[in-house]
């Protein structure tokens, strides 16, 4: 772990420059606004270790698949979000000497991510090799009020000399991804344009043909007085900018304001991009930096009012959850159903920036409960719009008659992941898409979604499961062979318990939804039969047969569900007995050794118990949790959060707290030594789940929103907002009491607290004693 950031409830603070962690900091100090995002790179030139990154939502490139040999069904490309035009550049030469922090003596360094206000600030005092000292003060933000705009305020002050400062401000389109398979450049220039003191650069992606137009203008001020004239245009291939030289005296502050417009053809027709960019620049010219920053801060204030989670008495936990909420809110805003959530958001290139099953399993719960229903609904519609592609993906692997296999990794609905054990075998992802529909409808009460959109997806998924099983004469049961469960440290196994469980659940849920539509919206039901070519009696009979006769591996002596056939054939070594020098396994062991070991990457059986806990008694949950958690190395970012929720369910407050901290501070402390690649956005949603579903025990059962909270002993109390079917609640939980405030002006709500029900009147608050301490069950960890 890396512990170089200061604890603070509202800010992420780095004091002193840690060059060895610079790429980690670049990830942590990233900014975004749902449309584009920028890593925490320096504005000025830096020759040290760095991963420059600006990413535009929805813009991707089909990079050539890189495999040793081809197999039928392999995707032809690996789609990846692209490193786009570098818009933050402000290079400086001090009396002809280039400012480069890698070559300077750093006398003072401090950068702060102001999460409440949504901007990044940096203060630096450096001594150049010549002995000249300058102070740098930079602020920037990606506007949440105008998601086509980025703004920088950048100041340089000479501290011990009079001289000249020459600065270059540019837009650099000559960029490429660090993860390009064949070191290919993905962009080509469309045009450059200068207009009324502004520069514009339009770039186009090869193959996919996305266009991005970036424009900027600037103003320079010396000790508060705006400088007029003196700028010179810079134009070269894939680059536009300005340069200007200014004479300065000791302690005179040169301040540059750079106003940037960034618009893509995802939003505006290509023929209109330039004109729209000019309009955007013109709008910014009418506003001051202070005005634009205030509008941005007002937008963040609204976000925090909806989604803040307050923890009192534990700065480390508070900082972590706010950091995660901050990045979730700037990664996805729900305004465009064509967009989804990459595991790294706008903070890095790993995993291609594409959509994974993480969205359905981990992210939807967060957006579902902290925003209007349309936000989570758009994530579901993303999958609905890709249904035909999912059916095509199934056809490529030999499935037929409308059976859909949703991709493991995608940008446009096509599978673009080329590891066979994932692409072909990790089919449980289909179940998470169905579960997200269930989760959305259960929480929002929007049952019409099932008839309008959901049933088409559910039927296609159920058809996949119906064809993917086969009958075992030996077992006299249906089995599912050759799969990879959520635990990716096991490949090509038979009868993964979680996969079999979610397959049966999908079939049951689809049957239930069909019945509901038939009863409640019979005309819609007939339309469903027609448009899906659904043979009701034949297909449902097949599904019921599978449901009745599915095989589930289990060891009745131990009283646990087996992760897959043969799991107990492995040497049953516990994590506590594993020599720390072997951790992390994925960096120390061969893949062969990992596959033969008992060690588990992330929740697998426990993922099923998390999804379907109401089907199992507490003792079953306890036995399985104890068995599998002791064998889990948590080397997936998605692992600790599920375990934290289940530990809290078992009233193991201390263990739940330790697991919460691991998922909440995963990036801030760089637990897995990979934060430099980008942040773990979907794991951040899991940290929110750890508090709200874990410690607060939030569930929706039989249409009733209920809570059964515990309080970690490290916390005085905690509180959060909850948007349930249009009614906003504030829940505050302490060791002694639970308070629920109904913020609605005109709607009462019946809720469950522990084993009782209470009506919370509009604009009123209830308070009851807390019946749990969070530390009742004593166990050895």
VOGU-3710 file (C-alpha; in Angstrom, 3 decimals, decimal comma):
1> xxxxxxxxxx> 0,000/0,000/0,000  1,005/3,597/-0,587  0,208/6,043/2,204  1,370/9,376/0,796  -1,948/11,258/0,654  -3,189/13,293/3,609  -6,413/12,468/5,386  -9,149/15,041/4,833  -12,935/14,739/4,745  -13,459/16,755/1,551
11> xxxxxxxxxx> -10,094/16,901/-0,214  -7,422/14,635/-1,639  -4,099/16,234/-0,766  -0,579/15,393/-1,899  2,105/17,381/-0,098  5,571/17,039/-1,544  6,155/15,670/-5,028  6,304/11,871/-5,189  7,765/11,298/-8,646  7,802/7,543/-8,106
21> xxxxxxxxxx> 4,006/7,637/-7,678  3,274/10,228/-10,355  1,182/7,930/-12,564  -0,788/6,844/-9,496  -1,463/10,506/-8,698  -2,423/11,197/-12,304  -5,201/8,617/-11,910  -6,309/9,844/-8,493  -6,439/13,518/-9,506  -8,460/12,864/-12,691
31> xxxxxxxxxx> -11,440/15,046/-13,596  -14,506/14,419/-15,755  -18,075/15,508/-16,448  -19,806/12,530/-18,051  -18,819/13,609/-21,585  -15,056/13,730/-21,345  -12,389/13,333/-18,723  -8,776/14,246/-18,136  -6,114/12,472/-16,117  -4,260/14,534/-13,540
41> xxxxxxxxxx> -1,360/15,361/-15,857  0,644/18,557/-15,503  -0,170/21,412/-17,843  3,542/22,067/-18,452  5,949/19,679/-20,143  7,083/16,789/-17,958  9,721/14,282/-19,086  9,275/11,922/-16,141  7,020/8,871/-15,855  3,558/9,868/-17,042
51> xxxxxxxxxx> 0,456/8,516/-18,766  -1,120/11,408/-20,619  -4,837/10,897/-21,078  -7,920/12,757/-22,257  -10,908/10,518/-23,028  -14,169/11,314/-24,805  -17,325/9,375/-23,947  -18,455/6,918/-26,610  -15,457/7,474/-28,903  -13,535/4,266/-29,492
61> xxxxxxxxxx> -11,321/2,413/-31,934  -11,373/-1,281/-32,976  -7,738/-2,102/-32,312  -6,482/-5,257/-33,998  -6,922/-8,370/-31,888  -3,623/-9,812/-30,780  -3,780/-13,602/-30,330  -1,373/-16,458/-30,932  -3,811/-18,340/-33,130  -7,374/-17,858/-34,275
71> xxxxxxxxxx> -10,435/-19,756/-33,075  -13,954/-19,670/-34,448  -15,945/-17,142/-32,494  -13,017/-14,867/-31,651  -13,869/-11,169/-31,976  -11,943/-9,460/-34,741  -10,970/-6,454/-32,674  -10,450/-5,200/-29,155  -12,348/-1,927/-28,797  -10,759/0,720/-26,652
81> xxxxxxxxxx> -11,497/4,216/-25,522  -9,043/6,566/-27,152  -6,551/8,996/-25,777  -7,817/12,133/-27,497  -6,529/15,666/-28,142  -4,341/16,988/-25,336  -6,105/20,237/-24,421  -4,391/21,148/-21,151  -0,953/22,056/-22,558  0,619/25,262/-21,233
91> xxxxxxxxxx> 4,374/25,048/-21,784  6,733/27,719/-20,468  10,296/28,846/-21,139  11,973/30,977/-18,495  14,606/33,124/-20,216  14,813/30,371/-22,832  15,000/27,552/-20,251  12,117/25,086/-20,508  10,102/24,510/-17,368  10,194/20,753/-16,684
101> xxxxxxxxxx> 9,504/19,474/-13,172  11,588/16,384/-13,877  14,704/18,594/-14,226  13,933/21,066/-11,447  14,654/21,164/-7,758  11,200/21,137/-6,203  11,124/23,444/-3,196  7,393/23,105/-2,493  4,667/20,957/-4,033  1,030/20,604/-3,128
111> xxxxxxxxxx> -1,923/19,450/-5,179  -5,482/19,213/-3,985  -8,548/17,600/-5,496  -11,363/19,763/-4,137  -14,150/17,202/-4,260  -16,933/19,389/-2,872  -16,301/22,051/-5,538  -15,070/19,699/-8,282  -11,758/21,248/-9,301  -8,053/20,401/-9,201
121> xxxxxxxxxx> -5,499/22,793/-7,748  -1,703/22,668/-7,702  0,902/24,940/-6,110  4,581/24,396/-6,858  7,794/26,310/-6,189  10,738/25,081/-8,269  14,332/26,003/-8,894  15,453/25,543/-12,494  18,970/24,272/-13,285  19,950/27,924/-13,862
131> xxxxxxxxxx> 19,010/28,776/-10,273  15,942/30,788/-11,243  12,978/30,145/-8,969  9,343/30,318/-10,007  6,043/29,632/-8,338  3,271/27,855/-10,262  -0,377/27,967/-9,285  -2,818/25,999/-11,447  -6,534/25,307/-11,232  -8,700/23,436/-13,707
141> xxxxxxxxxx> -12,100/21,830/-14,040  -14,207/19,916/-16,537  -17,485/21,764/-16,278  -20,492/19,901/-14,899  -22,665/22,872/-15,900  -21,544/22,784/-19,550  -20,195/19,331/-20,347  -18,492/20,596/-23,509  -16,137/22,862/-21,599  -12,829/22,652/-19,757
151> xxxxxxxxxx> -11,147/25,629/-18,104  -7,651/26,272/-16,731  -6,274/29,119/-14,643  -2,478/28,963/-14,668  -0,080/31,411/-12,993  3,716/31,732/-13,031  5,523/34,082/-10,667  9,300/34,749/-10,826  10,676/34,748/-7,286  14,331/35,741/-7,643
161> xxxxxxxxxx> 14,838/37,321/-11,062  13,619/39,716/-13,728  13,363/38,251/-17,204  11,013/36,963/-19,856  8,535/34,105/-19,863  7,460/32,589/-23,143  4,417/30,356/-22,953  2,870/28,063/-25,547  -0,783/27,048/-25,324  -1,856/24,322/-27,686
171> xxxxxxxxxx> -4,169/21,554/-28,763  -2,136/18,488/-29,621  -3,835/15,827/-31,726  -0,660/13,807/-32,234  -1,418/11,384/-29,406  -1,726/7,628/-29,132  -2,789/5,055/-26,601  -0,161/3,502/-24,381  -2,001/0,194/-24,856  -2,123/0,230/-28,687
181> xxxxxxxxxx> -1,575/-3,391/-29,711  0,639/-2,540/-32,669  1,681/0,980/-31,586  -0,777/2,336/-34,106  -1,952/5,947/-34,148  -5,732/6,008/-34,070  -6,400/9,602/-35,202  -6,079/11,592/-38,402  -6,504/15,315/-38,840  -9,636/16,692/-40,502
191> xxxxxxxxxx> -8,983/20,434/-40,346  -7,440/23,345/-38,494  -9,107/26,729/-38,197  -8,281/30,062/-36,564  -11,133/32,454/-35,947  -11,295/35,683/-33,917  -8,418/34,819/-31,580  -9,453/31,185/-31,170  -7,876/28,032/-32,553  -9,812/24,900/-33,563
201> xxxxxxxxxx> -8,569/21,395/-34,323  -10,822/18,642/-35,640  -9,589/15,053/-35,520  -11,163/11,858/-36,876  -10,710/8,296/-35,662  -9,526/5,806/-38,232  -12,017/3,024/-39,102  -14,826/4,189/-36,797  -14,914/7,752/-38,166  -15,753/9,586/-34,944
211> xxxxxxxxxx> -14,851/13,257/-35,114  -13,876/15,469/-32,198  -13,544/19,228/-32,542  -11,555/20,995/-29,827  -11,244/24,752/-29,738  -9,765/27,260/-27,324  -9,057/30,884/-26,642  -7,038/32,440/-23,865  -6,325/35,658/-22,052  -3,087/36,613/-20,273
221> xxxxxxxxxx> -2,807/38,975/-17,300  0,197/40,508/-15,561  -0,541/41,377/-11,939  -4,230/41,509/-12,816  -3,922/43,681/-15,935  -4,929/41,969/-19,172  -2,212/41,925/-21,835  -3,265/43,013/-25,302  -1,602/41,678/-28,465  1,690/39,888/-28,783
231> xxxxxxxxxx> 0,334/36,429/-29,479  1,541/34,391/-32,436  -0,264/31,416/-33,939  1,414/28,008/-34,044  0,237/25,567/-36,672  1,760/22,254/-37,606  0,478/18,820/-38,474  -2,159/17,773/-35,882  -1,379/20,768/-33,684  -2,683/24,292/-33,244
241> xxxxxxxxxx> -1,832/26,871/-30,619  -0,471/30,263/-29,680  2,750/31,503/-28,174  3,503/34,744/-26,405  6,532/36,262/-24,655  6,096/38,506/-21,640  8,668/40,562/-19,735  8,273/40,019/-15,996  9,842/41,377/-12,866  10,420/39,642/-9,553
251> xxxxxxxxxx> 7,111/38,718/-7,856  4,992/39,830/-10,818  2,343/37,192/-11,421  1,627/36,119/-14,988  -1,807/34,490/-15,126  -3,178/32,649/-18,147  -6,803/31,629/-18,560  -7,375/28,873/-21,102  -10,971/28,204/-22,128  -11,554/24,982/-24,073
261> xxxxxxxxxx> -14,512/23,641/-26,026  -14,636/19,892/-26,717  -17,478/18,458/-28,825  -17,721/15,075/-30,541  -19,809/13,701/-33,380  -21,543/11,530/-30,756  -23,559/14,669/-30,023  -23,372/16,942/-33,077  -23,419/16,166/-36,796  -19,914/16,262/-38,263
271> xxxxxxxxxx> -20,847/19,055/-40,637  -21,891/21,213/-37,686  -19,030/20,455/-35,307  -16,895/23,490/-36,091  -19,775/25,952/-35,990  -21,061/24,473/-32,741  -17,576/24,751/-31,272  -17,423/28,421/-32,254  -20,776/29,011/-30,579  -19,529/27,289/-27,423
281> xxxxxxxxxx> -16,379/29,424/-27,386  -18,457/32,549/-27,961  -20,634/31,625/-24,975  -17,572/31,216/-22,757  -16,136/34,554/-23,860  -19,140/36,279/-22,326  -18,407/34,801/-18,902  -15,517/35,273/-16,516  -13,462/32,461/-15,040  -15,105/33,123/-11,684
291> xxxxxxxxxx> -18,591/32,876/-13,219  -17,828/29,629/-15,011  -16,291/28,105/-11,903  -19,292/29,141/-9,804  -21,734/27,516/-12,254  -19,640/24,360/-12,113  -19,588/24,423/-8,304  -23,359/24,920/-8,194  -23,805/21,808/-10,342  -21,565/19,851/-7,946
301> xxxxxxxxxx> -23,525/21,161/-4,970  -26,675/19,623/-6,444  -24,838/16,331/-7,017  -23,618/16,223/-3,431  -27,064/17,057/-2,065  -28,335/13,950/-3,836  -25,541/11,511/-3,117  -23,325/12,519/-0,192  -22,621/9,879/2,432  -21,463/11,265/5,765
311> xxxxxxxxxx> -19,329/9,282/8,203  -18,472/10,918/11,521  -15,488/9,933/13,613  -13,418/8,258/10,895  -11,630/10,607/8,496  -10,070/7,787/6,467  -13,435/6,156/5,794  -15,118/9,503/5,096  -12,469/10,660/2,643  -12,600/7,345/0,820
321> xxxxxxxxxx> -16,340/7,173/0,262  -16,504/10,794/-0,904  -13,611/10,176/-3,285  -15,516/7,245/-4,759  -18,812/9,125/-5,000  -16,979/12,027/-6,661  -15,589/9,802/-9,413  -18,880/7,932/-9,895  -20,731/11,205/-10,391  -18,225/12,618/-12,857
331> xxxxxxxxxx> -17,986/9,347/-14,803  -21,661/8,795/-15,589  -24,554/11,266/-15,476  -27,268/9,193/-17,164  -28,051/11,762/-19,820  -27,370/9,495/-22,800  -28,556/5,898/-23,103  -25,803/5,216/-25,671  -23,177/5,580/-22,948  -22,145/3,176/-20,232
341> xxxxxxxxxx> -19,453/2,884/-17,577  -15,972/1,591/-18,261  -14,141/-0,001/-15,322  -11,631/2,869/-15,442  -14,055/5,641/-16,363  -12,120/8,640/-17,694  -8,992/7,851/-15,673  -7,032/5,365/-17,779  -6,939/2,966/-20,717  -6,905/-0,472/-19,063
351> xxxxxxxxxx> -9,749/-2,814/-20,034  -10,282/-0,649/-23,109  -12,737/1,628/-21,338  -15,477/-0,733/-22,505  -18,628/-1,987/-20,782  -18,377/-5,095/-18,565  -20,900/-6,941/-16,370  -19,626/-4,701/-13,568  -22,227/-2,105/-14,598  -25,206/-4,334/-13,926
361> xxxxxxxxxx> -23,848/-6,050/-10,810  -22,176/-3,102/-9,062  -22,958/0,280/-10,602  -26,713/0,149/-11,093  -27,376/-0,161/-7,330  -25,557/3,143/-6,768  -27,224/5,167/-9,522  -30,591/3,537/-8,816  -30,633/4,902/-5,276  -28,883/8,260/-5,587
371> xxxxxxxxxx> -30,464/9,716/-8,728  -33,721/9,882/-10,632  -34,935/6,556/-12,024  -34,119/7,594/-15,600  -30,384/7,413/-14,849  -30,423/3,703/-14,031  -33,070/3,123/-16,714  -30,676/4,432/-19,357  -28,131/1,820/-18,297  -30,771/-0,854/-18,919
381> xxxxxxxxxx> -31,755/0,687/-22,244  -28,110/0,485/-23,296  -28,431/-3,298/-23,131  -31,896/-3,277/-24,707  -30,605/-1,309/-27,711  -27,833/-3,896/-28,107  -30,140/-6,927/-27,993  -29,821/-7,696/-31,713  -26,039/-7,604/-31,404  -26,254/-9,936/-28,404
391> xxxxxxxxxx> -28,281/-12,365/-30,529  -25,642/-12,087/-33,265  -22,956/-12,821/-30,671  -24,864/-15,950/-29,709  -25,161/-17,000/-33,337  -21,395/-16,725/-33,795  -20,989/-19,327/-31,052  -23,644/-21,647/-32,449  -26,812/-20,568/-30,656  -30,043/-20,017/-32,566
401> xxxxxxxxxx> -33,687/-18,977/-32,522  -33,120/-15,624/-30,843  -30,824/-16,793/-28,036  -28,693/-13,895/-26,857  -25,263/-13,902/-25,270  -24,391/-10,427/-24,103  -20,717/-9,586/-24,619  -18,208/-9,729/-21,810  -16,638/-6,535/-23,152  -18,259/-4,145/-25,600
411> xxxxxxxxxx> -18,577/-0,647/-26,976  -21,387/-1,143/-29,488  -22,973/-4,472/-28,528  -20,384/-6,637/-30,292  -18,060/-8,828/-28,270  -14,542/-7,414/-28,332  -12,702/-9,449/-25,714  -10,208/-11,975/-27,035  -9,288/-14,179/-24,074  -11,061/-17,460/-24,777
421> xxxxxxxxxx> -11,647/-18,379/-21,131  -13,499/-15,082/-20,716  -15,180/-14,551/-24,087  -16,523/-18,078/-24,496  -16,893/-19,236/-20,914  -17,729/-16,407/-18,510  -21,358/-16,633/-19,509  -22,728/-15,705/-16,096  -22,634/-12,104/-17,383  -25,958/-12,847/-19,107
431> xxxxxxxxxx> -27,481/-13,376/-15,680  -26,324/-10,008/-14,380  -28,161/-8,238/-17,218  -31,374/-10,011/-16,229  -30,732/-9,319/-12,541  -30,322/-5,604/-13,275  -33,820/-5,572/-14,804  -35,169/-7,254/-11,670  -33,258/-4,822/-9,457  -34,536/-1,778/-11,347
441> xxxxxxxxxx> -38,178/-2,851/-11,383  -38,135/-3,971/-7,751  -36,669/-0,693/-6,563  -38,507/1,805/-8,774  -41,833/0,006/-9,111  -41,686/0,716/-12,863  -43,403/-2,518/-13,889  -44,190/-1,140/-17,356  -40,519/-1,446/-18,178  -40,981/-5,200/-18,275
451> xxxxxxxxxx> -43,592/-5,064/-21,029  -41,996/-2,249/-22,989  -38,368/-3,392/-22,976  -37,386/-5,939/-20,357  -39,231/-8,997/-21,594  -37,466/-9,012/-24,970  -34,101/-9,162/-23,220  -35,276/-11,764/-20,696  -36,667/-14,118/-23,352  -33,450/-13,921/-25,368
461> xxxxxxxxxx> -31,352/-14,657/-22,269  -33,626/-17,512/-21,200  -33,320/-19,026/-24,673  -29,550/-18,923/-24,292  -29,652/-20,804/-20,990  -32,098/-23,307/-22,449  -29,620/-24,130/-25,221  -26,468/-23,900/-23,101  -27,441/-26,720/-20,696  -27,228/-30,375/-21,547
471> xxxxxxxxxx> -28,649/-33,511/-19,979  -26,314/-35,728/-17,967  -27,333/-39,359/-17,982  -24,942/-40,050/-15,124  -26,368/-37,359/-12,897  -29,910/-37,564/-14,267  -29,875/-33,794/-14,262  -29,169/-30,794/-16,438  -25,587/-29,532/-16,270  -23,643/-26,556/-17,614
481> xxxxxxxxxx> -20,166/-27,508/-18,781  -17,024/-25,584/-19,706  -17,555/-22,268/-17,943  -15,674/-19,649/-15,963  -17,461/-18,240/-12,952  -16,851/-14,836/-11,370  -13,701/-16,369/-9,861  -11,399/-16,014/-12,848  -8,736/-18,077/-11,079  -10,763/-21,073/-12,324
491> xxxxxxxxxx> -11,252/-21,646/-16,055  -13,164/-24,237/-18,049  -14,932/-25,836/-15,098  -18,126/-27,848/-14,991  -21,194/-26,852/-13,022  -20,086/-23,611/-11,485  -22,664/-23,233/-8,707  -23,186/-19,516/-9,293  -23,651/-19,923/-13,054  -26,145/-22,772/-12,610
501> xxxxxxxxxx> -27,960/-20,804/-9,919  -28,348/-17,609/-11,906  -29,352/-19,567/-15,027  -32,261/-21,167/-13,157  -33,170/-17,851/-11,572  -33,272/-16,210/-15,038  -35,629/-18,881/-16,340  -37,925/-18,522/-13,324  -37,903/-14,735/-13,499  -38,700/-14,736/-17,226
511> xxxxxxxxxx> -41,662/-17,080/-16,665  -42,946/-14,843/-13,858  -42,631/-11,718/-16,009  -44,448/-13,379/-18,913  -47,315/-14,264/-16,575  -47,434/-10,720/-15,226  -47,594/-9,216/-18,713  -50,254/-11,699/-19,778  -52,438/-10,764/-16,801  -51,770/-7,037/-16,570
521> xxxxxxxxxx> -51,216/-6,037/-20,202  -52,710/-8,771/-22,373  -52,473/-6,785/-25,615  -48,783/-6,259/-24,931  -48,451/-9,974/-24,225  -49,771/-10,873/-27,641  -47,348/-8,389/-29,176  -44,490/-9,996/-27,234  -45,386/-13,428/-28,613  -45,410/-12,053/-32,141
531> xxxxxxxxxx> -42,271/-9,918/-32,124  -40,148/-12,552/-30,354  -41,715/-15,504/-32,194  -42,253/-17,003/-28,754  -43,731/-20,500/-28,568  -45,168/-20,165/-25,100  -46,128/-23,740/-24,223  -43,125/-25,417/-25,811  -40,477/-23,004/-24,539  -41,895/-22,616/-21,036
541> xxxxxxxxxx> -42,228/-26,378/-20,650  -38,558/-26,734/-21,571  -37,564/-24,036/-19,084  -39,591/-25,624/-16,280  -37,930/-28,961/-16,944  -34,507/-27,343/-16,589  -35,576/-25,537/-13,422  -36,795/-28,775/-11,821  -33,783/-30,850/-12,811  -30,771/-28,530/-12,696
551> xxxxxxxxxx> -27,735/-29,959/-10,941  -26,103/-27,924/-8,160  -22,784/-29,132/-6,714  -22,906/-29,336/-2,935  -21,069/-30,984/-0,056  -23,627/-32,005/2,507  -21,011/-32,953/5,106  -19,510/-29,453/5,107  -22,874/-27,891/4,404  -21,567/-25,722/1,585
561> xxxxxxxxxx> -22,353/-25,221/-2,066  -19,334/-26,242/-4,124  -17,898/-23,605/-6,402  -17,774/-26,238/-9,147  -17,368/-29,969/-9,644  -14,122/-31,194/-8,109  -13,475/-28,117/-5,986  -12,661/-30,287/-2,969  -10,059/-32,206/-5,007  -7,828/-29,170/-4,603
571> xxxxxxxxxx> -5,417/-28,874/-1,694  -7,450/-26,945/0,861  -4,952/-24,310/1,953  -6,284/-21,172/3,644  -5,167/-17,652/2,806  -3,933/-17,114/6,365  -1,416/-19,929/5,777  -0,148/-18,455/2,492  3,322/-16,908/2,723  2,942/-13,135/2,080
581> xxxxxxxxxx> 5,904/-13,243/-0,310  3,615/-15,028/-2,790  1,102/-12,169/-2,877  -0,399/-11,007/-5,125  -0,694/-14,374/-6,841  -1,396/-12,847/-10,246  2,001/-11,150/-10,148  3,998/-13,922/-8,441  2,605/-17,263/-9,671  2,272/-18,870/-13,076
591> xxxxxxxxxx> -1,250/-19,155/-14,441  -0,954/-22,947/-14,246  -0,211/-22,774/-10,531  -3,086/-20,374/-9,896  -5,550/-22,623/-11,738  -4,517/-25,646/-9,688  -4,741/-23,791/-6,390  -7,796/-23,418/-4,178  -7,418/-19,658/-3,968  -10,299/-17,511/-5,135
601> xxxxxxxxxx> -9,948/-14,143/-6,866  -13,364/-12,743/-5,932  -16,825/-13,707/-4,693  -18,226/-16,618/-6,692  -20,563/-18,780/-4,634  -20,845/-15,750/-2,376  -21,883/-13,598/-5,369  -24,920/-15,859/-5,686  -25,648/-15,653/-1,967  -25,390/-11,861/-2,203
611> xxxxxxxxxx> -27,874/-11,692/-5,090  -30,335/-14,256/-3,723  -29,840/-14,127/0,036  -33,596/-14,303/0,718  -33,579/-17,894/-0,559  -31,132/-19,063/2,113  -31,234/-19,102/5,893  -28,636/-17,330/7,992  -26,821/-20,518/8,936  -26,347/-21,495/5,281
621> xxxxxxxxxx> -24,968/-18,039/4,591  -22,618/-18,295/7,570  -21,208/-21,709/6,608  -20,550/-20,705/3,016  -19,100/-17,337/3,967  -16,655/-18,868/6,435  -15,611/-21,543/3,958  -15,054/-19,316/0,926  -13,841/-16,057/2,447  -10,980/-17,919/4,117
631> xxxxxxxxxx> -9,858/-19,062/0,658  -10,292/-15,699/-1,093  -7,256/-13,527/-1,890  -9,366/-10,519/-2,973  -7,196/-9,848/-6,018  -10,153/-8,458/-7,912  -11,231/-4,916/-7,122  -14,812/-6,230/-7,055  -14,178/-8,733/-4,278  -14,093/-6,943/-0,905
641> xxxxxxxxxx> -17,415/-5,124/-1,318  -19,554/-8,255/-1,709  -17,802/-9,836/1,260  -18,354/-6,646/3,288  -22,111/-6,735/2,617  -22,346/-10,384/3,638  -20,164/-9,884/6,741  -22,473/-7,067/7,850  -25,468/-9,317/7,224  -23,845/-11,797/9,626
651> xxxxxxxxxx> -23,422/-8,942/12,130  -19,626/-9,154/11,947  -18,989/-5,452/12,196  -15,210/-5,531/12,515  -14,682/-7,840/9,559  -17,168/-5,853/7,469  -15,299/-2,665/8,363  -11,924/-4,075/7,322  -13,389/-5,220/3,998  -15,093/-1,847/3,516
661> xxxxxxxxxx> -11,821/0,024/3,981  -10,155/-2,266/1,482  -12,690/-1,551/-1,229  -13,165/2,129/-0,335  -9,448/2,992/-0,233  -8,445/0,574/-2,992  -7,152/3,384/-5,222  -6,216/6,008/-2,654  -3,856/3,532/-0,984  -3,118/1,552/-4,175
671> xxxxxxxxxx> -3,893/-1,789/-2,542  -3,380/-3,824/-5,715  -0,417/-1,840/-7,045  -2,284/-0,923/-10,235  -3,856/2,494/-9,633  -1,422/3,998/-12,147  -3,465/2,290/-14,910  -6,585/4,171/-13,826  -9,102/4,060/-11,006  -11,498/1,192/-10,298
681> xxxxxxxxxx> -14,792/2,981/-10,939  -17,039/-0,055/-10,616  -15,376/-1,060/-7,359  -16,135/2,456/-6,114  -19,824/1,685/-6,553  -19,183/-1,435/-4,502  -17,837/0,665/-1,637  -21,133/2,554/-1,554  -22,959/-0,796/-1,496  -20,776/-1,837/1,445
691> xxxxxxxxxx> -22,195/1,005/3,528  -25,805/1,187/2,362  -26,526/-2,504/1,743  -23,920/-3,705/4,227  -23,843/-1,602/7,391  -27,290/-0,035/6,856  -28,826/-3,349/5,742  -30,923/-1,696/3,028  -33,193/-4,122/1,137  -36,438/-4,001/-0,829
701> xxxxxxxxxx> -38,627/-6,977/0,059  -42,305/-7,264/-0,930  -42,327/-3,653/-2,116  -41,105/-2,425/1,281  -37,905/-0,416/1,659  -36,298/-1,661/4,834  -33,159/-1,267/6,944  -31,434/-3,375/9,570  -28,359/-1,296/10,395  -25,206/-1,831/12,378
711> xxxxxxxxxx> -22,537/0,762/13,212  -18,823/-0,007/12,997  -17,187/0,761/16,341  -14,819/3,176/14,540  -17,743/5,439/13,577  -19,781/7,804/15,700  -22,597/7,735/13,163  -23,244/7,780/9,434  -25,950/9,159/7,173  -26,913/9,115/3,505
721> xxxxxxxxxx> -29,619/10,139/1,064  -31,907/7,614/-0,594  -34,202/8,257/-3,560  -36,963/5,632/-3,409  -39,706/5,864/-6,024  -39,496/9,624/-6,178  -39,371/10,099/-2,400  -36,074/11,375/-1,014  -35,115/10,077/2,410  -32,247/10,946/4,704
731> xxxxxxxxxx> -31,159/8,109/6,958  -28,905/8,757/9,953  -27,647/5,829/11,993  -25,780/5,878/15,294  -25,086/3,240/17,908  -28,149/4,373/19,840  -30,711/5,359/17,248  -31,920/5,282/13,648  -33,459/8,460/12,225  -35,346/8,590/8,929
741> xxxxxxxxxx> -36,379/11,944/7,455  -38,856/12,184/4,586  -37,841/15,137/2,419  -40,965/14,878/0,265  -43,512/17,651/0,747  -46,587/15,573/-0,067  -45,932/11,805/0,065  -45,856/9,490/3,073  -43,820/6,279/2,975  -44,106/2,975/4,812
751> xxxxxxxxxx> -40,667/1,565/5,622  -39,232/-1,365/7,545  -36,776/-0,921/10,422  -35,440/-4,142/11,902  -38,570/-6,304/12,347  -41,179/-3,541/12,470  -42,825/-1,164/10,008  -43,208/2,591/10,364  -44,898/5,336/8,373  -42,686/8,340/7,713
761> xxxxxxxxxx> -44,959/11,289/7,008  -44,120/13,877/4,367  -41,660/16,495/5,662  -41,358/14,586/8,933  -38,779/12,470/10,764  -38,979/9,336/12,885  -36,407/8,076/15,376  -36,209/4,618/16,932  -33,604/2,846/19,082  -30,864/0,952/17,217
771> xxxxxxxxxx> -31,238/-2,726/18,002  -27,810/-3,857/16,725  -24,298/-2,981/17,860  -22,425/-4,414/14,874  -20,089/-6,418/17,069  -22,282/-9,183/18,452  -20,769/-12,201/16,729  -17,269/-12,994/17,925  -15,121/-14,895/15,470  -11,448/-15,419/14,751
781> x> -10,408/-13,765/11,482
//
